[in-house]
Amino acid sequence: RAAMLTAAVPGGHRRLPRDSPFVGALRHAPQGEILQSQLDRLLRRRAPEGGYRSRGVFSEEHVTEPSPSESSKKLPSSSPYVGFQRHAPPSPLLSFVDNRLSRGILDGDGHVLEGLPELDLEDTLPGELPEEVWHEVMRLVLDIPDLANFARVSLGFQKMVHSEDAWRGRVVRVPPSCLEHFAPHLEPWLCAWSCAKKLVLPRSAQLLSQVAQRAPDLPVEVSWRFDHHLKGDGVQVLKHGCTVRRVAEEELVVLGDAALPSEQGRCPYLEVHIDECGEGIGDQINDFGFGVTACDPEEISELGSVADEVPRSWVVDFTQSMVCLSVNNREASQGKRLSAAALKEGCRVGLLVKPTTFEIYIDGILRDTLPVRVEDRVPGNTGLYPVLDLYGRTIEISKTEAEE
């Protein structure tokens, strides 16, 4: 039997019997020299420069033992974090313990408080105005990032920013940049915000759980942001998830980490600010694209190269001559009143998702309306997550807090 399988032929080559499954085209033949050459080329591409020498297919030099430091960085195959980058470990845990070492959101930093006088210890308000007047002023101008500035005016102002009347009926937004410093002082601020219209928080399971326990009657809304684990490699997330920037020419898709707010009588609205434009990339015909997806990011295994390729998506693409609505990567509608020429550095671009139409806004002004056929409409009572791509001339964008 061995003789049959290794019948010698002129030239020293070996010939397989005709009934062998390997007889046929060259790609089916077990050519040792060809396979070794191909493997050598593959290993040379994957090995560091100068770190590979061929000594045969099964040479010990082909096997590189990982260093102890490299081994310690690898996750076990059973880890839930192995796989697509959306499974990466969560952000650092927040601390809700108030202690002297934790810096509160009233403490500010050197840049915020630069040039301000030392705290006036008098428990009075400037201008000898009634306290009710200052409460009205506070309701108009007070925001979380400005707390340190107001609190340093006087002891009276510091007490006022903690009062319920200063926040009554207000929409209170906690920016992602304040999250870490806000958490240890959660209890007193929840008391101050007990009469607020609603509390808008970045997505954080920890924080949302604490707020639900300590202030169950306070209306809470989750504000989406760009996520480090819900993007392509060609996109960089900046400013605590509020901004994304293009750093390559491929894999330019990015998702929001929470669904757009939608209440009874309120349609989902997505708006971004174009921070920077530049030379276009790609075919120079298609530009920036943005829209929504009904897929929870946890269910998406591949983002695709453009926003249209995200599953269960409705995406508006800006082209040189018009705007197009793509539904599941298929063109469903066109608008001729708007084009990529309207996308300028510094402008705001908004998308209002209605049951039968998609409305496109530039700087708050309705510029075009795209009708949607019955079979292409967004299902009711479905969470819609932002999806965008930084294709074309768009280099950097930031989310806004606009609700409509």
Disulfide bonds with the S-S distance in Angstrom:
none
